[in-house]
Amino acid sequence: MTTAARANGSRDLPHPALEEIRLESVLHALSDPMRLQVVRELAADADELSCSHFDLPVTKSTTTHHFRVLRESGVIRQVYRGTAKMNGLRRDDLDDLFPGLLDGILAAAARQAARLGR
């Protein structure tokens, strides 16, 4: 841990660099309904959201797994702020790499949710 990280109490989590993000990993991450729900909530909110904000109908360990898949695929960025792990959508990175992909997936997910009454 760097001196600056120790000084502000943050811990670094590994994230793929822009050039390491792959379409297959992004699509895999977004293929799970729980992960897609997280991404939809992050997309609807301009700020970072803490892990505790999300009310997923799964165990804490499964929730942790879902966030790790999203982070390791490059869909979200996670940072510690004190004891809270904050999550933000890597929209700019995804839009640069795959123009229109995220917007298309979010629009399709919204249409599906409306069709299914969710």
Backbone bond lengths (Angstrom), bond angles and torsions (degrees), N, CA, C in turn:
res aa  C-N    CA-C-N  psi(-1)  N-CA   C-N-CA  omega(-1)  CA-C   N-CA-C  phi
1 M - - - 1.454 - - 1.529 108.17 -
2 T 1.322 115.57 138.60 1.457 118.96 -179.13 1.514 110.25 -76.01
3 T 1.329 115.40 163.20 1.467 120.62 177.72 1.517 110.23 -61.12
4 A 1.325 117.11 -42.53 1.468 120.54 179.41 1.524 110.64 -62.43
5 A 1.324 116.87 -39.78 1.461 119.97 179.52 1.519 110.93 -65.06
6 R 1.337 116.57 -40.76 1.455 119.86 177.98 1.519 110.60 -66.17
7 A 1.305 116.58 -38.63 1.458 120.87 -176.44 1.528 112.07 -65.39
8 N 1.324 117.38 -38.53 1.466 118.33 -179.24 1.524 112.49 -98.54
9 G 1.312 117.16 4.99 1.455 120.87 174.79 1.515 114.53 77.60
10 S 1.322 118.12 10.27 1.459 119.33 -178.25 1.521 110.28 -90.39
11 R 1.303 113.86 155.29 1.459 121.31 174.18 1.517 106.84 -123.65
12 D 1.316 116.08 137.83 1.455 120.28 -178.48 1.518 110.56 -85.14
13 L 1.322 115.29 138.68 1.455 122.46 174.29 1.526 107.62 -112.58
14 P 1.330 117.70 144.62 1.465 119.13 -179.26 1.534 111.99 -72.57
15 H 1.326 114.82 134.36 1.463 122.59 176.74 1.520 108.17 -131.49
16 P 1.317 117.64 144.92 1.464 117.83 175.79 1.522 110.56 -70.52
17 A 1.324 115.40 141.77 1.463 120.37 172.39 1.525 107.74 -68.43
18 L 1.303 116.00 160.21 1.458 121.16 -177.93 1.529 111.67 -50.50
19 E 1.325 116.70 -46.01 1.475 119.85 -177.13 1.530 112.89 -70.39
20 E 1.325 117.94 -11.60 1.470 121.52 179.41 1.530 112.65 -92.58
21 I 1.312 118.32 -12.37 1.466 121.31 -177.92 1.522 109.15 -73.22
22 R 1.327 115.94 128.90 1.463 122.38 -177.91 1.521 110.20 -117.43
23 L 1.311 115.20 142.40 1.463 121.68 -179.94 1.521 111.57 -55.73
24 E 1.330 117.06 -43.16 1.465 120.50 -178.31 1.528 111.42 -59.59
25 S 1.320 116.78 -40.87 1.466 120.56 -179.92 1.526 111.37 -68.36
26 V 1.332 116.22 -40.52 1.462 120.44 178.68 1.520 109.98 -63.52
27 L 1.334 116.90 -46.95 1.469 119.89 -179.70 1.527 111.40 -64.16
28 H 1.333 116.69 -38.99 1.467 119.90 176.13 1.523 110.65 -60.65
29 A 1.323 116.81 -45.97 1.467 120.66 -179.00 1.530 110.81 -61.41
30 L 1.320 116.39 -40.01 1.462 120.10 -177.14 1.527 113.35 -82.46
31 S 1.315 117.85 -5.90 1.469 120.44 -177.83 1.525 113.24 -78.68
32 D 1.324 117.51 -14.92 1.461 120.96 -179.22 1.530 109.80 -89.86
33 P 1.336 118.85 132.47 1.471 121.04 -178.01 1.530 114.11 -58.58
34 M 1.321 118.26 -37.49 1.469 120.34 179.65 1.530 110.71 -68.30
35 R 1.318 116.16 -43.43 1.462 119.59 179.41 1.520 111.04 -67.35
36 L 1.317 116.58 -38.37 1.463 119.71 177.46 1.529 110.54 -64.13
37 Q 1.317 117.18 -37.73 1.470 121.02 176.23 1.526 110.69 -60.84
38 V 1.323 116.91 -43.95 1.465 121.01 178.33 1.522 109.79 -60.14
39 V 1.319 117.35 -46.91 1.460 121.56 -178.62 1.526 110.74 -64.06
40 R 1.322 117.32 -39.59 1.470 119.85 177.74 1.526 111.15 -62.26
41 E 1.325 116.95 -41.27 1.462 120.19 178.80 1.530 111.28 -67.58
42 L 1.325 116.64 -40.34 1.463 119.66 177.81 1.531 110.88 -65.31
43 A 1.317 116.99 -38.66 1.467 120.91 -179.86 1.525 111.39 -67.64
44 A 1.317 116.84 -30.41 1.467 121.39 -178.87 1.524 112.11 -79.13
45 D 1.324 117.51 -15.48 1.459 122.16 -177.68 1.528 108.77 -119.72
46 A 1.308 117.13 125.30 1.464 120.76 -177.02 1.523 112.58 -71.62
47 D 1.313 118.39 -20.65 1.458 122.10 -178.01 1.523 110.93 -91.94
48 E 1.320 114.52 170.74 1.461 120.52 171.11 1.524 108.23 -73.06
49 L 1.310 115.69 149.18 1.459 121.06 177.64 1.530 109.03 -123.30
50 S 1.324 115.95 141.78 1.462 119.75 178.95 1.522 109.78 -76.64
51 C 1.305 115.99 157.72 1.465 120.59 178.36 1.525 110.75 -57.82
52 S 1.339 116.67 -35.35 1.466 120.09 -178.11 1.531 112.49 -69.04
53 H 1.331 117.82 -15.26 1.461 121.42 177.25 1.528 111.51 -64.54
54 F 1.319 116.55 -32.08 1.461 121.81 -172.70 1.517 110.62 -86.25
55 D 1.316 115.00 129.04 1.464 121.27 -179.81 1.527 108.38 -106.97
56 L 1.330 115.59 78.30 1.456 120.38 -178.51 1.524 109.50 -90.55
57 P 1.336 117.26 140.13 1.475 120.76 -178.04 1.529 112.69 -81.40
58 V 1.337 115.65 48.33 1.460 121.46 179.39 1.523 108.33 -137.70
59 T 1.324 116.69 170.01 1.459 120.84 179.71 1.525 110.77 -68.63
60 K 1.323 115.42 163.60 1.462 120.74 179.42 1.524 110.58 -60.67
61 S 1.325 117.17 -40.51 1.467 119.19 -179.15 1.529 111.27 -66.78
62 T 1.315 117.43 -35.48 1.470 120.73 177.08 1.524 110.22 -69.87
63 T 1.324 116.94 -38.81 1.467 120.76 176.10 1.531 109.57 -60.74
64 T 1.319 117.27 -44.69 1.460 122.11 177.80 1.524 110.31 -58.42
65 H 1.319 116.84 -43.11 1.468 121.58 178.25 1.532 110.61 -59.76
66 H 1.336 117.01 -46.14 1.464 120.56 -178.97 1.525 111.39 -60.82
67 F 1.330 116.84 -43.38 1.464 119.67 178.31 1.527 111.18 -64.98
68 R 1.326 117.67 -37.89 1.463 120.73 178.71 1.532 110.86 -64.14
69 V 1.336 117.33 -42.33 1.473 120.53 178.15 1.529 110.18 -61.37
70 L 1.328 116.50 -44.18 1.464 120.20 179.12 1.534 111.20 -62.99
71 R 1.323 117.28 -42.03 1.467 121.28 -179.94 1.524 111.20 -68.07
72 E 1.318 117.04 -48.05 1.461 120.63 -176.30 1.525 112.90 -68.52
73 S 1.321 117.59 -22.14 1.466 120.46 177.06 1.527 111.77 -84.96
74 G 1.333 116.87 -13.40 1.453 121.07 -179.94 1.514 114.21 93.76
75 V 1.330 117.51 10.13 1.469 120.65 -179.07 1.527 110.82 -78.76
76 I 1.334 117.50 -38.17 1.461 120.63 179.67 1.515 110.65 -125.93
77 R 1.318 114.82 161.97 1.463 122.27 171.58 1.527 106.45 -116.07
78 Q 1.313 116.62 133.44 1.464 121.97 178.32 1.525 109.25 -118.15
79 V 1.328 115.18 135.28 1.464 121.29 175.95 1.525 107.99 -138.72
80 Y 1.314 114.45 147.20 1.463 119.21 174.58 1.516 108.63 -85.19
81 R 1.311 116.28 133.97 1.460 123.70 171.39 1.526 104.95 -125.24
82 G 1.333 115.60 98.34 1.460 119.68 -172.18 1.515 108.14 67.45
83 T 1.323 116.37 -124.28 1.465 119.88 179.12 1.520 112.35 -95.24
84 A 1.326 117.40 -6.14 1.469 120.92 -178.35 1.521 110.72 -90.64
85 K 1.313 115.96 137.30 1.452 121.04 172.57 1.524 106.54 -95.31
86 M 1.336 115.51 116.62 1.458 121.57 -176.55 1.522 109.96 -98.45
87 N 1.327 114.90 145.05 1.458 122.05 -175.24 1.516 110.41 -123.25
88 G 1.312 115.70 135.27 1.452 120.88 175.90 1.512 110.26 -137.85
89 L 1.303 116.32 143.54 1.455 122.44 179.41 1.528 109.15 -73.84
90 R 1.303 116.98 134.53 1.471 121.43 177.09 1.529 109.27 -86.97
91 R 1.306 115.65 53.99 1.470 121.87 -174.41 1.522 111.97 -57.85
92 D 1.326 117.95 -47.60 1.468 120.10 -177.77 1.526 111.24 -60.23
93 D 1.327 116.67 -44.28 1.462 119.97 179.33 1.525 111.12 -62.92
94 L 1.327 116.42 -45.60 1.468 120.17 -179.09 1.522 111.12 -66.02
95 D 1.335 117.23 -39.73 1.467 120.27 178.64 1.522 111.53 -66.24
96 D 1.346 117.30 -36.01 1.461 120.42 177.17 1.524 111.40 -65.68
97 L 1.328 116.01 -43.24 1.465 120.78 -176.97 1.521 113.00 -77.26
98 F 1.328 116.21 -42.37 1.464 121.81 -172.75 1.527 109.35 -133.14
99 P 1.332 118.36 74.45 1.468 121.14 -175.26 1.535 112.19 -54.13
100 G 1.326 115.11 127.80 1.461 121.34 176.43 1.522 115.44 84.80
101 L 1.323 117.28 -14.00 1.472 119.76 -176.44 1.520 111.90 -61.81
102 L 1.306 116.90 -53.67 1.461 120.28 -176.63 1.526 111.07 -63.47
103 D 1.337 116.80 -44.19 1.470 119.59 178.85 1.529 111.07 -60.98
104 G 1.328 116.57 -40.90 1.460 120.49 179.03 1.520 112.36 -64.80
105 I 1.312 116.45 -42.90 1.468 120.49 179.39 1.524 110.60 -66.78
106 L 1.327 116.92 -43.28 1.468 120.02 179.10 1.525 111.38 -64.04
107 A 1.320 117.64 -40.08 1.468 121.10 178.24 1.532 110.50 -65.75
108 A 1.316 117.17 -42.84 1.462 120.58 178.49 1.528 110.94 -64.66
109 A 1.329 117.09 -39.78 1.465 121.19 178.74 1.525 110.47 -64.81
110 A 1.331 117.22 -39.22 1.470 120.58 178.41 1.529 110.51 -66.12
111 R 1.330 116.81 -41.95 1.477 119.66 177.53 1.523 110.93 -62.89
112 Q 1.311 116.46 -42.03 1.469 119.97 178.96 1.524 110.86 -64.18
113 A 1.326 116.94 -43.68 1.471 120.67 179.64 1.519 110.26 -61.24
114 A 1.324 117.48 -41.24 1.471 120.94 178.79 1.518 110.68 -65.81
115 R 1.321 115.82 -41.75 1.471 120.60 -179.47 1.530 111.31 -64.58
116 L 1.323 116.27 -36.99 1.465 120.98 -178.46 1.539 112.58 -90.61
117 G 1.321 116.39 -2.61 1.457 120.05 179.00 1.528 113.56 73.41
118 R 1.308 116.93 35.79 1.477 120.57 -178.24 1.493 110.60 -111.95
